[in-house]
Amino acid sequence: MAYVATRGGERAIAQSERLYREGLGPIDRDRVAAVADALPWLVDRVMGEASLYEPELAALALAQTGGDLYEAVLLLRAWRTTQPRLAIARPVTQDRLFTHRRISAAFKDIPGGQILGPTLDYSHRILATEVLEGRPLTPAPVQKADRPAPPHHPSLAAWQKAQGLVADPAPEEVAPEAIPDLTREPLLFPAPRAHRLQGLARADSGGVLALGYSAMRGHGNAHPTVNELRLAEAELRVPHPRGTVFSAGRVKVSQAEVAAKEGGTRIRLGFAATLGWNEVKVIAAATLDLNAPGAAKGTPTEEEFFLYHTEPVEASGFCIHFKLPHYVTFQSALDAMRDANARKTQPPADPLLRCENTLGGSGGRSAPGAPHAPAHPAKETTE
């Protein structure tokens, strides 16, 4: 759904934008760098929801909007649509991810081992008020490990498939140009799983969390266990026009697999991935993917429900459009309401007058006590 912004009173509109930016001050490269350095996890979230990996532009969008997340995502998505698509990278498999963090809540000992990596999961949640007293909070340096973890780790799902715990469907060869692309195709239902995962990858983190949490609390058909969670960097291998494949660099990615028992003999997996590091989002999104098959119509885990209602630009745009003028439609509703109220307060007609107006015939009166038989059918007046 699209809306055209109304314009009227150019000076007032320009002044309103000046008022919005009044406290932001000048935006320069130093400020953008400061945002990128101070808020890397927020920058990751903007990149994921905008479906564009460009940390500097995401930091610029945050600085330009004063931290309004939905406006920042809209800016970055709008910029992305102006850029040409040069190539499609080769698929990235789990065992080729440069892994920073890898944990499993389903198994203690997994092939390759568990890596805690960067996380606040085990830290004390204490506000550093000493910073406001002039004592800076300086993070302790990271200690060098005696035995650094290897950069690449095997897929836990592949290990489970080898044991017959997870169904292993035959791989489907799809040409790069035939891969469904939600940024260029409309979302139709039932959606192919590629569209479902693409929609979840760029969905609003808060919306995904709310609906995923509802599934975890019992509004879904399967309760999740984190099978494997990774924070990693994916190498983009791009084919060259002359036939060779080269590396175009790495991008930060998050991925989660959640598991649930299926039929007592197999494990069913839900999956989600997104650009940047955003653990809460991918766990909740994988939960929605896990619960989507067989979900009842209109429930939080039905794919049409959660894909429509977690689209950040669409949802925020629809909400914001209610601030635009709706004078005609609202006045029409008020007119109808006033008319209904007037009908309720109108005094009833005099019953004697009503009786005389409805009698027909030659005008004579009936004999006392005799029933009146009009020569013509009685007819009510409209008064």
Beta strands, then each sheet from edge to edge (+ up, - down):
strand 1: 98-103
strand 2: 225-239
strand 3: 245-262
strand 4: 266-275
sheet 1: 1+ 2- 3+ 4-
end
